[in-house]
Amino acid sequence: MRKYVFVSPPTIQANRINSKLDPVICIVYMEEKPRLVMAHRIKILGPSEVVYSGNHQTIQEILPHTASVVMVTESEIEIMEG
């Protein structure tokens, strides 16, 4: 299953303003209905590719406008503590 990984700048900014530590790493799992998971730390267990989404219409349609650079992978992703 294809997955898109990117960082949420709005969450980073909100964390700074509000002195919070909400997760900022976004993982979109392309299932029947796309599913979003947020994390603090992940490990990608296999090949992946980093893509500038401005050049890829498909990625722009799936991801929020704040995601300019995304990691695309079909590998398993391990969500790690802290």
C-alpha positions as a printed Julia matrix, in Angstrom:
82×3 Matrix{Float64}:
   0.0    0.0    0.0
   1.33   3.42  -0.92
   2.04   5.87   1.89
   2.89   9.57   1.87
   4.96  11.05   4.71
   5.33  14.78   5.32
   5.77  17.31   8.11
   2.94  19.66   9.15
   4.28  23.26   9.35
   1.0   24.53  10.89
   1.37  22.02  13.75
   4.99  23.05  14.29
   3.93  26.68  14.45
   1.03  25.92  16.81
   3.39  23.94  19.06
   5.73  26.93  19.3
   2.94  29.41  20.0
   1.15  27.19  22.55
   4.22  25.51  24.1
   2.83  22.11  23.07
   4.38  18.93  21.68
   1.69  17.62  19.35
   2.99  15.16  16.73
   4.06  16.83  13.46
   4.91  13.89  11.2
   1.94  13.0    9.0
   1.53   9.61   7.37
  -1.25   9.19   4.82
  -2.1    5.54   4.17
  -3.73   5.17   0.75
  -6.41   2.66   1.64
  -9.94   2.58   0.21
 -10.4    5.86   2.04
  -7.1    7.69   2.81
  -6.2    7.47   6.51
  -4.01  10.0    8.34
  -1.8    9.03  11.28
   0.3   11.57  13.21
   3.59  10.68  14.9
   6.61  12.15  16.67
   9.1    9.66  15.24
   8.96   6.99  12.53
  11.19   4.48  10.8
  10.64   3.52   7.18
  11.54  -0.14   6.76
  12.51  -0.2    3.1
  12.85   1.87  -0.05
  11.29   5.31  -0.28
  11.48   8.36  -2.49
  11.4   12.07  -1.64
   9.29  14.11  -4.08
   8.57  17.8   -4.5
   4.78  17.73  -4.74
   4.62  20.89  -6.85
   5.59  18.75  -9.84
   3.09  15.94  -9.22
  -0.62  16.61  -9.72
  -1.62  13.29  -8.09
   0.14  14.17  -4.83
  -1.32  17.68  -4.83
  -4.83  16.21  -5.07
  -4.26  13.88  -2.09
  -2.29  16.0    0.36
  -2.92  19.37   1.98
  -1.41  22.47   0.4
   1.1   22.72   3.24
   2.88  19.55   2.05
   5.44  20.74  -0.51
   7.89  17.87  -0.11
   6.69  14.36   0.61
   8.27  10.97   1.1
   6.51   8.28  -0.92
   6.87   4.63   0.04
   5.21   1.26  -0.21
   7.43  -0.03   2.61
   6.21  -0.68   6.13
   6.41   2.26   8.52
   7.17   1.73  12.18
   5.74   4.4   14.47
   8.19   4.77  17.33
   7.79   6.16  20.84
   9.06   9.7   21.45
